[in-house]
Amino acid sequence: NAGVMQNPRHLVRRRGQEARLRCSPMKGHSHVYWYRQLPEEGLKFMVYLQKENIIDESGMPKERFSAEFPKEGPSILRIQQVVRGDSAAYFCASSPSDQGPHEQYFGPGTRLTVT
Amino acid sequence: GQQLNQSPQSMFIQEGEDVSMNCTSSSIFNTWLWYKQDPGEGPVLLIALYKAGELTSNGRLTAQFGITRKDSFLNISASIPSDVGIYFCAGQTLDDKIIFGKGTRLHILP
């Protein structure tokens, strides 16, 4: 049983470039959550998606950030025109469709560095 | 906004000692979760608690969901070197959001 997969594990971008982070949920899971973690901090909720739907994006900045979870393929978190403050670890988690958000399983994260 | 206060921020203990950490909040939570995060990895779920007063064990780990639904603790008995890491509490709010504490960093002295 493959766990939650995220790629790339490390991503370096210059200011102004775009960053695309991918998340493949566990098999059979149709709910995906994205979190951001700054050094020495806990995880901060960004967005909750089901297949083809954004359920809750209240934690995601209104500008430059977007997320999708298409019918086929991984969930994508996209950050346009990155700035130094976007440097962080981004984790996705997935849960099965018949469970509440508490049964979340995390991927290994993507560490974004903006130079 | 809702916040979790996790303490202590860090702990330095001898191998074999017991460990206790807790999370408190001014808000009520439906579910309490405890995760462990190793360096460079994502959090791994250790224990999930669903009912006020619930006491659950997972090997040497024991966690409780406080009666007031505003707090939880995690105990680790007879610590071993692989227990080193960051432990996070997380609470599921009444509107189904997950809020994380800032973590307790556990160090084991040689």
Interface residues (C-beta under 8 A of the other chain):
Chain A: V4 Q6 Y33 Y35 E40 E41 G42 L43 K44 F45 D56 S58 F91 A93 G100 P101 H102 E103 Q104 Y105 F106 G107 P108 G109
Chain B: L4 Q6 N30 T31 L33 Y35 G40 E41 G42 P43 V44 L45 A48 Y50 F88 A90 Q92 D96 K97 I98 I99 F100 G101 K102 G103
